Amino acid sequence: MVSIQDSSPSFFENAQNIPVDAIFQVQKDFLADSDPKKVNLGPGAYRDENGKPWILPSVQMATTLVANCGHEYLPIAGSQVLREEAVKLVFNGTKLYSEGRIASCQALSGTGALYLAGSVLRKVDPTPKAVYITNPTWSNHDLLFSSLGFDVKYLPYYKDKTFDFEGYMSGLVTAPAGSIIILHSCAHNPTGCDPSKDEWKKIASVIQERHLFPIFDSAYLGFNSGSVNEDAWAIKYFVDELGLEASICLSFAKSMGLYGERTGLVTFVTKSPSQVQTMNSILENGQRATVSTPPRYGAEIAAAVLSTPEILEQWGKDLITMSSRIRSMREKLYEELVRLETPGDWSHIIKQTGMFGFTGISPAQINHLRAKHHIYMADTSRISIAGLNDSNFEYVAAAINDAARNIY
């Protein structure tokens, strides 16, 4: 047989290589390191006091309960029990919940929820819109919304190791009407710096006055303080106290440790119950065009946790266990840096909240920590506090002390 080669130009002739995602590169580099002292402070995944992945007791209980859930397709909008219970979890006790003004759809964790929210807003109004995100923010925000065709703009957020409220507000008041504002409900990623309740009120006032649309990225509800209700305070203020429309994007990756199950929910709070059916139809249309139907197993687990009283009670205890351990590690790292008289002020570590700490060390110091001490973190200087434990926090503090004294 004679082989005839196609001499026409390749369809991929103009393709350009895209660098690997920075956080996943950190993980790859860590795994390739054979040093026994190596420490991974990169990925946002909870680890227990032994540095091991932790399957929540509540999730273990739920897993037993749903062991025979089967493998059939879910409806396009996902698990009805998960949708109902997750909406109840966040909005119970509000006027909008009792009035039935919440559209919802199961999504592929937080990323999928944000993507689906963005695609729905494009369907509702295809007019070009700007999406405002914080500087810095979770790296996927820019990629996600720019991929959907939005004009992504940045608002100042971090200055002098704290939330830059004045800078943020100065940018927010210039956002054109109809713009979309991405808000971190709690545990801002990567800085760990959240607005105070008074600052949230002022932010909400500008959003209301300028007719902006808020999307709450809510990946850490309950994981931050140990209380879902406390962590959802800003959400409820916006949609219940002020009566604003909004999208709330939930993830159960962190709060239930369901990282690989990709279990999340996107919701839209509407002005009237009559709009819910329409928004649900657009959500289903967007879902059908992407994943068709969402994964079942993680949804069954999350639904069982939220709908079974004794498992829900255990989950509340699990949230306290995780959030308390992270706060303890913050304090121990800070106290050790102070004991070592490490140059600089490190109090921002204990003022920040959530899974991540924004250390503020330089790129040269980050490279030094990696090359000499085998400590891995994001190039932004963000560290996962969950990667610290009683066996390594002193080692990490000593390494940071070395970098602070010798690398400029």
Buried (B, 14 or more C-beta within 10 A) or exposed (E): EEEEEEEEEEEEEEEEEEEEEEBEBBBEBBEEBEEEEBBBBBBBBBBBEEBEEBBBBBBBBBBEBBEEBEEEEBBBBBBBBBBBBBBBBBBEEBEBBEEEBBBBBBBBBBBBBBBBBBBBBBEEEEEEBBBBBBBBBBBBBBBBBEEBEBEBBBBBBBEEBEBBBEBBBEBBEEBEEBBBBBBBBBBBBBBBBBBEEEBBBBBBEBBBEBEBBBBBBBBBBBBBBBBBBEBBBBBBBBBBEBEBBBBBBBBBBBBBBBBEBBBBBBBBBBEEEEBBEEBBEBBBEBBEEEBEBBBBBBBBBBBBBBBBEEBBEBBBEBBBBBBEBBBBBBEBBBBBBEEBEBEEEBEBBBEBBBBBBBBBBBEEBBEBBBEEBBBBBBEBBBBBBBBBBEEBBBBBBBBBBBBBEEBE
